[in-house]
C-alpha cells in the first residue's frame, strides 16, 4: 500500500513497515508549514495503524532535514511585527512538539535513515528516533544558537541523554557541523554505512524490527523513557509492570516454544 499525504512527505506501508520520506530535496528538506503538517499526520497515522510494526523516517536528496524553512519563517516574523501580536514560533507547539511526541511515544520502534545533513529540528527528529543509521557523508548541527534561538524539537532532552550534558552544551552553545564519523563516536549514530548503502541498510534495520516482537519493543521504549526520569526503585517497579505485559504476549509464547524447538521464531506482533 502506498499513499502520498503531500508532495513534501511521502508515506508507504509494506509488510508491517511504514516508510516516511521527507521530500523537499530542492530546499534541503527544510520544513515549511505544509511539510510539518504532512509529517505530523504521517507519524500519527503510523502510530495508530495496527498493521504498522515499525517506522523508517528518511529523506530524499542530499539532506535529511535542515530544520525550519527560514524563507517562510521570515515572512511570519514580519507578519507578527506588523500585526503587533501573534507568535511566529507557534510552530513549536503546533508541529514540532507533536512530531517529537509521535516519534518517542508510539508503541513501535522508529529508525532514522540519515542520508545527509540533519540540522536544527531535523537533528531533533533524528534524535527522537529509537535507532539512527547514517550515511558516512551525513552531518549533524544543532544550529539553534546560530540563528539566535534556543533548542526545540526535544533536543534539550534527547541530546544530553545520548552524549552527556557537557558535550550537549558544547554543541548547543557553539553550533557547528559534526561529521557522521564523529557523531558515531559520540553515540549519536548507532550504525554508520557507506552513502551508497544507506537506503538498503536503513530499510534492513527497520524491516528486522518490523518482524520482531512488537509488544516487547514498545515496552523497551517505555522503560527507557521512564528510567531516564525516575529513581532506580521506581524503574524496577515499572520493569515489573512492563515485563508482566510482555510475558503475556503471544510473541513471548512463540519465542519460548521456538527456543525449545531450536527454531527461529515468527512473531505476530502481539
ROTOR-954284 format. One record per residue (C-alpha): residue in three letters; x, y, z. Coordinates in steps of 0.2 Angstrom, whole numbers, padded with zeros to 4 digits, always signed. Each point is the difference from the previous one (the first is absolute). Layout:
REM residues N
ALAXYZ;...
END
This chain:
REM residues 270
UNK+0000+0000+0000;UNK+0007+0017-0004;UNK-0007+0017+0004;UNK+0006+0018-0003;UNK-0006+0012+0014;UNK+0008+0015-0009;UNK+0013+0002-0013;UNK+0012+0005+0014;UNK-0002-0016+0010;UNK-0002-0017-0007;UNK-0008-0015+0009;UNK+0000-0018-0004;UNK-0005-0016+0010;UNK+0007-0017-0005;UNK+0002-0016+0010;UNK-0003+0009+0017;UNK+0013+0014-0004;UNK-0006+0018-0002;UNK+0013+0010-0010;UNK-0002+0019+0002;UNK+0011+0010-0012;UNK+0002+0019+0002;UNK+0000+0005-0019;UNK+0006+0018-0002;UNK+0017-0003-0008;UNK+0001+0017-0008;UNK-0001+0008+0017;UNK+0011-0012+0009;UNK-0016-0007+0008;UNK-0003+0016+0009;UNK-0016+0000+0010;UNK-0014+0012-0007;UNK-0017-0001+0008;UNK-0007-0013-0013;UNK+0015-0012+0003;UNK-0002+0002+0019;UNK-0019-0004-0001;UNK+0003-0015-0012;UNK+0014-0007+0011;UNK-0011+0002+0016;UNK-0014-0009-0009;UNK+0011-0014-0007;UNK+0007-0004+0017;UNK-0017+0001+0009;UNK-0007-0012-0014;UNK+0015-0012+0003;UNK-0002+0000+0018;UNK-0019-0004-0001;UNK+0001-0013-0013;UNK+0000-0017+0007;UNK+0007-0007-0016;UNK+0016+0010+0003;UNK+0013-0008+0011;UNK+0015+0012-0003;UNK+0003+0016-0008;UNK+0015+0006-0011;UNK+0002+0019-0001;UNK+0011+0006-0014;UNK+0002+0013-0014;UNK+0003+0003-0018;UNK+0015+0010-0008;UNK+0016+0005+0009;UNK-0007+0005+0017;UNK-0010-0009+0013;UNK-0008+0016+0006;UNK+0008+0017+0004;UNK-0014+0005+0011;UNK-0012+0016-0001;UNK-0002+0007-0017;UNK+0007+0017+0004;UNK-0007+0008-0016;UNK-0018-0004+0006;UNK+0005+0005+0018;UNK+0006+0017-0005;UNK-0017+0004-0007;UNK-0008-0006+0016;UNK+0011+0011+0010;UNK-0005+0015-0010;UNK-0018-0004+0002;UNK+0002-0001+0018;UNK+0008+0017+0001;UNK-0012+0008-0011;UNK-0015-0006+0009;UNK+0008+0004+0017;UNK-0005-0018+0006;UNK+0000-0018-0004;UNK+0015-0012+0002;UNK+0011-0004-0014;UNK+0006-0015+0009;UNK-0017-0008+0004;UNK+0006-0014-0011;UNK+0010-0007+0014;UNK-0017-0004+0009;UNK-0010-0003-0015;UNK+0012-0011-0010;UNK+0017-0004+0008;UNK-0006-0006+0017;UNK-0013-0012-0008;UNK+0012-0007-0012;UNK+0013-0003+0014;UNK-0013-0008+0011;UNK-0006-0011-0014;UNK+0018-0006-0003;UNK+0004-0003+0018;UNK-0017-0006+0007;UNK-0007-0012-0014;UNK+0000-0018+0006;UNK+0011-0006-0014;UNK+0019+0003-0005;UNK+0005+0015-0011;UNK+0016+0000-0011;UNK+0007+0015-0007;UNK+0009-0002-0017;UNK+0011+0015+0000;UNK+0006+0003-0018;UNK+0008+0017+0002;UNK+0000+0016+0011;UNK-0012+0000+0015;UNK-0001+0017+0008;UNK-0011+0009+0013;UNK-0017-0009+0000;UNK+0007-0013-0012;UNK+0013-0004+0013;UNK-0013-0001+0013;UNK-0011-0012-0010;UNK+0014-0011-0003;UNK+0004+0000+0019;UNK-0018-0004+0004;UNK+0001-0016-0010;UNK+0005-0016+0009;UNK+0014-0005-0012;UNK+0010+0010-0012;UNK+0009-0007-0016;UNK+0010+0014-0008;UNK+0009+0001-0017;UNK+0019+0004+0003;UNK-0003+0016-0010;UNK-0013+0006+0012;UNK+0002+0014+0013;UNK-0008+0007+0015;UNK-0002+0018+0007;UNK-0011+0007+0014;UNK-0001+0016-0009;UNK-0012+0009+0012;UNK+0012+0012+0008;UNK+0007+0004-0018;UNK-0017+0009-0003;UNK-0002+0007+0018;UNK-0012-0013+0005;UNK+0000-0013+0014;UNK-0003-0019-0002;UNK-0016-0008-0005;UNK-0006-0016-0008;UNK+0005-0009+0016;UNK+0019+0003-0002;UNK+0002+0007+0018;UNK-0007-0017+0006;UNK+0007-0013-0013;UNK+0018+0007-0003;UNK+0006+0000+0018;UNK-0007-0017+0003;UNK+0010-0007-0015;UNK+0017+0009+0002;UNK-0001+0008+0018;UNK-0004+0018+0005;UNK+0018+0007-0002;UNK+0001-0005-0018;UNK-0018+0005-0004;UNK+0003+0017+0007;UNK+0016+0001-0011;UNK-0010-0004-0016;UNK-0014+0011+0005;UNK+0010+0016+0005;UNK+0012-0002-0015;UNK-0010-0008-0014;UNK+0010-0007-0014;UNK+0000-0015-0012;UNK+0004-0017+0008;UNK+0005-0013-0012;UNK-0008-0017-0001;UNK+0016-0008+0007;UNK+0001+0012+0015;UNK-0019-0002+0003;UNK+0002-0019+0000;UNK+0015+0001+0013;UNK-0011+0012+0011;UNK-0014-0013+0000;UNK-0012+0011-0011;UNK+0000-0013-0014;UNK-0003-0018+0003;UNK+0006-0007-0017;UNK+0011+0009-0012;UNK+0000-0006-0019;UNK+0006+0005-0017;UNK-0011+0013-0008;UNK-0004-0012-0014;UNK-0006-0013+0012;UNK-0011+0011+0012;UNK-0017-0003-0008;UNK+0002-0019+0000;UNK+0008-0001+0017;UNK-0012+0012+0009;UNK-0015-0010-0008;UNK+0008-0016+0006;UNK+0001+0006+0018;UNK-0018+0006-0001;UNK-0006-0016-0008;UNK+0008-0011+0013;UNK-0008+0010+0014;UNK-0017-0001-0010;UNK+0001-0019+0001;UNK+0005+0000+0018;UNK-0010-0001+0017;UNK-0009+0016-0001;UNK-0007+0000+0018;UNK+0017-0003+0007;UNK+0007+0015-0011;UNK-0014+0011+0006;UNK+0004-0005+0018;UNK+0019+0004-0002;UNK-0004+0017-0007;UNK-0011+0004+0015;UNK+0012-0007+0012;UNK+0015+0010-0007;UNK-0010+0016+0001;UNK-0007-0003+0017;UNK+0017-0005+0007;UNK+0008+0016-0006;UNK-0011+0010+0012;UNK-0003-0011+0015;UNK+0010-0008+0014;UNK+0006-0018-0001;UNK-0013-0006+0012;UNK-0014+0008-0011;UNK+0008-0007-0016;UNK+0000-0018+0008;UNK-0018+0002+0003;UNK-0003+0005-0018;UNK+0010-0014-0006;UNK-0010-0012+0009;UNK-0016+0007-0007;UNK+0006+0000-0018;UNK+0008-0017+0002;UNK-0017-0007+0005;UNK-0007+0008-0015;UNK+0013-0007-0012;UNK-0001-0017+0008;UNK-0018-0001-0004;UNK+0002+0003-0018;UNK-0002-0013-0014;UNK+0018+0004-0006;UNK+0007-0005+0017;UNK-0008-0017-0001;UNK+0006-0002-0018;UNK+0017+0005+0004;UNK+0002-0013+0015;UNK-0008-0014-0011;UNK+0012+0004-0014;UNK+0015+0000+0012;UNK-0005-0017+0006;UNK-0003-0006-0017;UNK+0017+0008-0006;UNK-0010+0009-0013;UNK+0000+0019-0005;UNK-0015+0008+0007;UNK-0013+0008-0012;UNK-0008+0014+0010;UNK-0017+0006-0002;UNK+0002+0017+0008;UNK-0012-0003+0014;
END
